[in-house]
């Protein structure tokens, strides 16, 4: 675990993403060369400041990783007007540009990728790009398992995975999950009755319990 007395360095990193669009990513460094880099990818409307990704960042920094939060807003601008092929190109370009901006050749021996919803597609394109070196692992939070572009990459990737989903999420597919669990080192956390936000109708206390369960699973996964 990272020392509690260690001062974390926080900064904003501007990146030229898809077609030169500026991303203003947030970077938390432990200090010194990054031996362990974690990258957090938000969903379409689920930012890195929302609970699952905010606390995932806290778990990763506490464990000793440098953490890059990718910040984009695909709800505004031209993203919704792009063809599915161009949307995939946009997500891939933003992910690769974000990684390249903060990775230094030869210094990173471990990379942890965390994505929520649409962010799991960004995660998948980066994980299968051939650019990552060293130990690579991924946490897929509410992945869109019914999206062919995502599942084809998941089937072709053999890295360690943590898959977290609710069984009431319309993007969840138990058959695809079983296939993925059978092909490699996959740990899954399936929350009964939870929707795409990993929430259930039982109120805030129950949903805080789900959040705690997911963060505990992530902490064990990266330990």
Beta strands, then each sheet from edge to edge (+ up, - down):
strand 1: 9-16
strand 2: 22-29
strand 3: 36-41
strand 4: 66-70
strand 5: 110-116
strand 6: 135-141
strand 7: 160-166
strand 8: 186-191
sheet 1: 1+ 2- 4+ 3+ 5+ 6+ 7+ 8+
end
